[in-house]
Amino acid sequence: MYALNPLLFTGLDRSKTSLSASLWVLAIDSGNGGRKVGIVIDASGSMEDNDPRNLRLQAAKLLVDKLISPSEVTGDQTADEVAVIEFTHTADVLYPLGDPSGAGPAVDGIIADGGTFIGSGVNAAIDELTKNSAAAGQTGILVLTDGVDDPSYFTPETIASIDRAQELGIRVSFGFLSIDSTQQDPEIIEAILRSGGIFATINTADDIGKVVAQALLNGLVGEPGKTKVILLSDVETAGMLDQTGSNTFTYTAKEGEEFNVTLTSDDRDPVSLKVTLRDPSGKEVASAVTDPDTGVAFVEYTAQAAGTITIEITPEGNKKSGLFSVKLLSSLDPCAESPVQIPPSNSTYIPTQSYHPPSPTGTSVVTAAAAPMGNANLAVGFGLLLLPTVFGVLY
């Protein structure tokens, strides 16, 4: 069993936080800082039923602790800044943009009660993140929510708020607590992916930490731009078909590791797709095409050597655009002794880090990531984070 430094868990309420999810976050390097991050948290009444233990709040505090405070700056690091926003049918800035070390109590004060207007939280985050300086390239929003806009006439405004963020160079990412990613409006998912963020769906609050970990690995901030999306086990990642070529994802495997990949075309506007796995040398090792009736393709593989596996998604028919999701499941234990090294996909925002892969569970985490659709360029990094964040220490 991997020996954890107990100091890493100082203040962490283990009764409210999944250990494996916390490991994912704690094992990720904090990077060089210089980020402005808005954490947007759903406080609607439905969260009382869907997240009764307030795991999204615990996750948000983990994320806050992963950011670099002025007192923690070393070497060539720069302090991060964070803002905390809650939303129901309106939004409130609970913690103005500032030192991450003081944000914990603001998160603790969130109580579930009210309706759902996601766009109000996104707009409030944008206003807070841009009040003193431009946002492009250094700002992100993470939204944590369990639902869709209610009433539904808020949806166009939510889409407009995410598009506004993109125009300002702010990445927006979503953590969606639901049984099915297709319950979210497809135009919202597309807007998130255009901003360079991820759309991750989980069906249990216990998996919130894995979503945060993937958002960190792929970059909380950064301007949109086509890049490879890093996958984690148990996380289903949504993408938007790139009309100019394949969508590419990567997974760092250990020698002998057994894993499988499920590709699902969005049944609201299905497109025929092919999934291809390539080993570290670039050799094709497995492939499958989505079933015309179910829209699902499945491949499995045992890694012959440690290294980066590439997962390519390409269109098979005449239709070249559409949403899809990719989910990878691995057999490895999250506390395995030998950590896998994940190379950074962006030297500015994603440091090299080591982590311990989680073992598959009966639940799934759906993470949406985008590749450009039409003329829209999508990146794997994140800017606006609209999900519960999970970082190091809780306050």
N, C-alpha and C positions, 0 to 999 in steps of 0.2 A: 504494500500500500504506500502511496506517495505521502511523505511526511510534510504536513503543512505547518507553517509558522503560525502559532496561535495568535501572534500579534496582528496578523492580517485580518483576523476576525473580531478584533476589538469592537465592542458595541454592536455586533451583528446578532440579530434575534434569530437564532437557528430554528425556532418554532415557526417562524414566518417565512423563512427563506430556504429554497432548495439548495442543498450542499453542492450538487453537481453544477447547478447553474452558477452559483457563487464562484466555484473553481474556474469556470470559463472566464469570468470577468477578472478575477484576481490574478490570473496567470498572464494577462495581456499587459504589455508595457504601456506606460502612460504617455510615451512619446515626448515631443519637444514643446508641447503646449502652444500658446498663441491662438487658441480657439475661443470663439464665442458661441455658446451652446444654449439653446432654449429648450427646456424640458416642459412639454405640454401634457398635462395629466387630466384624464377624464374623471370628473366628479359627479357624473349623472347618477340618478338613483339606481339604475340597473347594476352598477358596480357593486352595490351592497350584496347582490345575489351572486354575481359572477366572480367577484374577488373579495369574499367575506373576510379574508385574513389580510387584506390590504398589501398583497405581495407586490403590486405595481409601485406602491410607495416605498417599500423596502428596496425594490430594484432601482428606483429613481435615486435613492440615497447612495446605493452602491455606485451608480454612475457619477454622482456628484463627487464622491470620494476618489474616483479614478481621475478626475480632473486635477490640474496642478494649481495649488494655491500659491500666493506670493511667498509664503514662508517655506514652501517646499521646493522652490526653484534652485536648481543646481546646474553647473556647467553652462551649456549654451541654451538651456531651457528658457521659456517665457511663460509667465503665468497665464492660465486660462481664466475665462469669465463665464458665469452661468446665470441664467434667469429661470425662475420657476413660475409657471402659469397653470391655473386650473380653469376648466371650462365646464359649463352645463349648457344652458341656452344663451348664456353670456360668458365672458371670460374675466378673470381677475389676475393681475400680476401679484403673486404672493411674495416673490423675492426679486427685487430689481437687479438688473445686470451688475454683477460684482464678484467678490471673492467667493469661490466655491465652499470654503470652510464654514461659511455662515448660513448655508442654504438648508441644512438638515431640518431645523425646526419648522421652516415654512412648509416643507413636504409633510411633516407630521400633522399639520393642522387641517389637511384636506378631509372633508366629510362628504360622502356620497349622498346627493340629494338634488334632483332637478332633471331637466331635459338634456338634449344633445345637439349642440351646434359646433362641430369640429372647427369650422372656419373661423369662429370667434377666437378660439385659442391660438390658431396659426397667425392670424392678423395681429393679435396682441403680442405674440412672440416676435414677429417681424418688427413691429414698432419699437419694442424694447431693445432688440439687438442692433438696430440701426440708428438709435437716437443720438449717438455721439460720433459715429463714423460710418463709412461705407462698409458693406458686408461681404462683397465678392471674394470668394475663395477661402475665407477663414471662418465662416459662420454656418451653423447647422441647427436644425430643429428635429427633435425626436418626440413623436406623439404616441401616447399610450391610451388606447381606447378599446372598449368592448363592443362598439356598435356603429351604427350609421346615423346620419343626421335625422333627427326626429323633432319636428315634422320634416318631411322630405324636401320641402321647398327651400330648405337651407343648403341643399347639396350644390346647386350652381355657385353659391357664394363660397363654399368650401373649395371647390375646384378653382375659382378665381383667386382665392387666397394663396393656394399652393403655386399657381402660375405666377402670382406676384412675387413670391419668394424666389422662384427660378430666375425671373427677370433681374433680381437683385443679386444673383449669385449665391443664394442660400439653398443648401441641400435640405430636403424634407424627408424624413423617414417615419415609418409607421410600425407600431406594434399593435396588431389587431387580435383581440381575444375573442375567438368565435369558432364555431364548429366547421366553418367553411369560408374560405377567402372570397368565394363568389357572392357572399352576402353583401360585400362592399361594392359600391358603385364602380364600374370599370373605368369611368372617366377620372375618378379620384385616383385609382391605382396608376393609370397612365400618367397623370400629372405628377405624381410622386416619382415615378421612374424617370420622367423627363428632367426632373430637378437633380437627378443623380443619386437619389436616395434609394432605400429598400422598402418593400412592403412585406412584412413578415406576419404571418398568421399563426397563432398558437391556439390550441383548444383547451388548454388548462393554464391557469395563472401560475402554476408551479414552473412552467417553462419560460417565464418572462426573461430570466437571466440569460438564456441562450440567444434570445433575440438581441439583447443589448450587446452581447459578446460579438455577434456577427456584424452589428452596426459598427462597433469599434474596429474590427478587423478590416472592414471595407472602407472605413474613413467616415468620421462624423461630419467633416466639413470638406469643402472643395467644390470647384465649379464642375458642371456636367462635362463629360468626356468619355468616350468609349474605352472601357477597360475590362479586364477579367474579374468576375465576381468570385470571391472566396466562399466556398460552401462549408458548413459544419454539419456534423451528423445530427439527425433529428430536426433539422431546420428545412422547411420547404420554401424555396425561393422563387418568387414570381418574376417573370421577365416579359419583355415586349419584343416581338420578333423584329430583327434587323433586316430591312429590305435589301441592304447592300452585302449581306453575307451571313455568316454564322454568329450565333450568340455563344460566348465562351465562358465557362465556369471552371474553377479549379478546386481540387481537394488534395490535401497533403496526407498521404497514406504511409503506414508502416509496412515493412515486409511481412507478408503472411496475413495482413488484415483482410477480412472479408466484408464487403459492403455491397449495397445495391442502390440503384438510382431509378426513381419513378418520374417519368415525364407526363404531365397532364395538360392537354390543350383546353383552354377555357371554353366550356360548353355553351356559353352565351353567344359566341361567335367563333366556332371551331375552325382550326386549320390543321392540315396534315403535317406532322413533324417527324423528324428523325433525331434520335439521340445517339451520339458516338462517343465512346470512351477511348482515350489514348494514354499509353503509359508514358513515363518520363522521357523516353527516347522519341516520342511522337508516333509510335506504332499503334494502329487501331487494334484494340483488344476485345471490344464488344460493341454491338449496335442494335437498335430496334426502331421500328416505325410505329407511330400511334395507331391503335386499332380504330377503324372507321366507325365502329358502333359506340365504343366507350371513350375514345379520345385519349387512351392511356398507352404508354409504352414502358416496358420494364427491362432493365439489364442488371446483371450481377457479375462481380469480379473479385478475384483474390489477388492482391498486390504481390507481384513476384519480387519486388525490391522496393525499398523506401524511396519516396520522392513524390513529385507533383503529378497527379492524374488530371488530365484535361477532359472536360465534358463539353461537347459541342452540340448545339441545337440548331438544326437547319430545316428550312421548309422543303416539303416533298412534292407538293402540287403547285398549281398556278398561283394560289393565294400566298402572298408574301408578308402579310402583316397580321398581328393578333397577339393576345395575351396567353401566357402559359405559366406553369409552375414546375419547379424541379425539387424533388425531395431525396435526400441521401440518408441511408441508415447504415451504421457501422456496428460491428460486434465488439469493439474495444471498450474496455472499462475506463471511465473518466479519471480514475486515479492510478492508471498504469504508471509503473516506475519510470519508463523512458519517455519523456515528452517529445512531441513532434515539433520540428521547427517550421514555422510558416514564414516564407519570405515576404517582404513587404511588396505591395503592388503600387505604392506611391511613397517615395522616400521622404516626402514632406510631412505627410499626415499619418502614414501607417508604418510604425517601427517594426523591426523583426521581433517576434515574440515566440515563446514556447507555450504549449498548452497540453492538457490531457484530454483526449477525445472522450466524449460521453458515450455510454452504451445506449443502444436504441431502447425506446419505451413504446408503450401502446399509444401514446399521444404524439401529435406531430406539431412542429413549429413551421409555419409557412412564412417565408421571407420573400418579399418581392424585390427583384432587382431588375434594372432595365437595360435594354440595348436600344439604340435609336430606332424610332419608328417613323418612316417617312423622312422628314428633314430634321427631326428632333434628335439631338444627341443625348444619350443617357449614360450615366456613369454609375459605378458601383459605390462610390463614396456617399457620405451623408452630410447634409447641411442642417436642415431643420429636423429635430428629433421629436417626433410626436408620440413617443412611447415611453413606457416606464423605464427608467434607466437603472442599471444595476452595476454598482461599482464598489470597490474595496470595502470601506468601513462605513457602518451606519452610525448615525448620530443619535 
